[in-house]
């Protein structure tokens, strides 16, 4: 059975579940119903749920020439992360989520205490640090540096997922 729309999908899944069947989800894969189906639906829901901190300001000593690192430069940082469980399963409990205020403070602390030549190094260290410090499923970091006179900024991004690159 092919599925095109979410409302139609739910109806078809319920019907197939009652019959104990499986459902085609595209590219030849099958989705079993019951507990496996619920896990798959929750995974897909979590994949679309993000917490974002946009344009967080922080000052860092950063730059290739020594003179550039003499003065702290204003950076703008975007942090986007996913948590477990899904938002629906948080039950409106603060202790079930990640405190985005604590994440913002941690970003500001790491950036202000750092001194790197490359923005690439900063974004990597920041992403790895947040994955170690918080139980994030996925984190995306973007650091913007205002270094080029004819561009609004230079943007460097990194993504980390739990279980990759030494993340727990």
Residue pairs with C-beta under 8 A, 6 or more apart in sequence:
1 12
1 16
1 23
1 24
2 24
2 26
3 9
3 12
3 13
3 23
3 24
3 25
3 26
12 23
13 23
13 33
13 37
16 22
16 23
16 33
17 33
17 34
17 37
20 33
21 33
22 30
22 31
22 32
22 33
23 30
23 31
23 33
23 37
24 30
24 31
25 31
31 37
31 40
42 85
42 86
42 89
45 86
45 87
45 88
46 82
46 84
46 85
46 86
46 137
47 82
49 82
49 83
49 86
49 87
50 80
50 81
50 82
51 80
51 81
51 82
51 83
51 97
51 98
51 100
52 78
52 79
52 80
52 81
53 77
53 78
53 79
53 80
53 100
53 103
53 104
53 107
54 78
55 76
55 77
55 78
56 76
56 77
56 78
56 79
56 104
56 107
56 108
57 74
57 75
57 76
57 77
58 74
58 75
58 77
58 107
58 108
58 111
58 112
59 72
59 73
59 74
59 75
59 111
59 112
60 72
60 73
60 75
60 111
60 112
60 114
60 115
60 116
60 122
61 69
61 70
61 71
61 72
61 73
61 114
61 115
61 116
62 68
62 69
62 73
62 75
62 114
62 115
62 116
62 117
62 118
62 119
62 122
62 145
63 69
63 73
63 117
63 147
64 117
64 118
69 115
69 117
72 112
73 145
73 146
74 146
75 111
75 143
75 144
75 145
76 143
76 144
76 153
77 107
77 111
77 126
77 141
77 142
77 143
77 144
78 140
78 141
78 142
78 144
79 103
79 104
79 107
79 130
79 139
79 140
79 141
80 139
80 140
80 141
81 98
81 103
81 130
81 134
81 136
81 137
81 138
81 139
81 140
82 136
82 137
82 138
82 139
83 97
83 98
83 135
83 136
83 137
84 135
84 137
85 96
89 96
90 96
90 97
98 134
98 135
98 136
102 134
103 130
103 134
106 129
106 130
106 133
106 134
107 126
107 130
110 125
110 126
110 129
111 122
111 126
114 122
114 125
116 122
116 125
119 143
119 145
119 154
119 156
120 156
122 143
122 156
123 141
123 142
123 143
123 156
123 157
123 158
124 158
126 141
126 143
126 158
127 139
127 140
127 141
127 158
127 159
127 160
128 160
128 165
128 166
128 167
130 136
130 139
130 141
130 160
131 139
131 160
131 162
131 167
131 168
132 167
132 168
136 160
136 162
137 161
137 162
138 159
138 160
138 161
138 162
139 159
139 160
140 157
140 158
140 159
141 157
141 158
141 159
142 155
142 156
142 157
143 155
143 156
143 157
144 153
144 154
144 155
145 153
145 154
145 156
146 152
146 153
146 154
147 153
147 154
148 154
160 167
161 167
162 168
